[in-house]
Amino acid sequence: MQKHLIRFFTTILVITLFLALITGVLVTLKLFGITAIAELPWATVTAALWWPAVGVGAIALLLIVGLFLYLLYATGKALFFS
């Protein structure tokens, strides 16, 4: 059960970080004025990805904290109640 839970959280975290990375790259390119790459509709791209990226980043942060607390709990349980 523990392995499945850790694998699930790791998968969610990797997907989240990948989406945040893509959004970060697009927004950074937009900020530096590089808008000619593949003639992307930048207003649509940034409007569509900006708030989900913020939400996804917040969820990723919560998952990281939750996973850290769970690992801390599991380590303490293994050390003190073995």
C-alpha positions in Angstrom: 0.0 0.0 0.0 2.8 2.4 0.9 4.6 1.8 -2.5 1.4 2.5 -4.4 0.7 5.7 -2.5 4.2 7.0 -3.0 4.1 6.1 -6.7 0.7 7.9 -7.0 2.0 11.0 -5.4 5.2 10.9 -7.4 3.3 10.6 -10.7 1.0 13.5 -9.8 4.1 15.6 -8.8 5.9 14.8 -12.0 2.9 15.7 -14.2 2.3 18.9 -12.1 5.9 20.0 -12.5 5.9 19.3 -16.2 2.8 21.4 -16.7 4.3 24.2 -14.6 7.6 24.0 -16.6 5.7 24.3 -19.9 3.8 27.3 -18.6 6.9 28.9 -17.2 8.7 28.6 -20.5 5.8 30.1 -22.4 5.4 33.0 -20.0 9.1 33.6 -19.9 9.3 33.7 -23.7 6.4 36.1 -23.7 8.1 38.3 -21.2 11.2 38.6 -23.2 9.2 39.4 -26.3 9.9 36.2 -28.2 6.5 35.8 -29.7 7.3 34.6 -33.2 7.9 30.9 -32.2 5.4 28.9 -34.2 3.1 32.0 -34.3 1.3 30.9 -31.1 -1.7 33.0 -30.1 0.1 34.3 -26.9 -2.9 36.0 -25.3 -4.9 32.7 -25.5 -2.0 30.5 -24.4 -1.0 32.6 -21.4 -4.6 33.2 -20.4 -5.4 29.5 -20.7 -2.3 28.3 -18.8 -1.5 31.1 -16.3 -4.2 30.4 -13.6 -4.1 26.6 -14.0 -0.3 26.8 -13.5 -0.7 28.8 -10.3 -3.3 26.3 -9.1 -1.2 23.3 -10.2 1.8 24.8 -8.4 -0.2 25.2 -5.2 -1.4 21.6 -5.4 2.2 20.5 -6.0 3.3 22.4 -3.0 0.6 20.8 -0.9 1.5 17.3 -2.2 5.2 17.9 -1.4 4.4 19.0 2.1 1.9 16.1 2.6 4.4 13.6 1.2 7.1 15.0 3.5 4.9 14.8 6.5 3.8 11.2 5.6 7.4 10.1 5.2 8.3 11.8 8.5 5.4 9.9 10.2 6.4 6.6 8.6 10.1 7.0 9.6 9.1 7.9 13.2 6.7 4.9 13.3 9.5 2.6 12.0 12.1 4.0 14.4 10.1 4.1 17.6 7.5 1.3 17.3 9.6 -1.4 15.7 
